Amino acid sequence: MQTYVALLYSIVLGEGRRVIMSDLKAMAGGLGLRNVRTLVATGNLVFEAPATEVADLEQRLEAAFEKTFGRHVDIIVRGATDWLRLAAGNPFPAESIAAADQVAVRVMRRPVPDEAVTALGSYVGKDEKMQAVGGDIWIVFSRASSRLLAATGHKRLGIGTSRNWNTVRKLTEIVCA
């Protein structure tokens, strides 16, 4: 068995409807995933499954989500080793200590193309930072009004989802437990 982290792009099903984590956990259990754990109510799963291709897990989870909840949601899966590498690759450790909720990573299904990373440079505000690491995009964003944060969506970068440093750190703790 191998440990995996799954990140849902959105858990909003429609106006006023959100996915309940116990229902998400039950859905994953129904796929035969074991030791399923959730973190906060924002669509984070940690589970165990036989070693398999990440793309297969993504496809199975997305199909089950759509069947269970009636809506397609992109789901990004990383194996434990890749997740630990992502967390260890945080290029902004000082900023993560000072303001963990203002440091985020856009976890990508496929590595962000170099030209997309270059294009994002024009959105970096004076109090912001951005760096591509291993195909994902790390940012330190301004609470006031971040054009950078808004620019990291699907249309520009491809399928991915963002998590702040607090969430990355807590998921890492679950993976290591």
Order of alpha helices (4+ residues) and beta strands (2+ residues): beta-beta-beta-alpha-beta-beta-alpha-beta-alpha-alpha-beta-alpha-beta-beta-alpha-alpha-beta-alpha
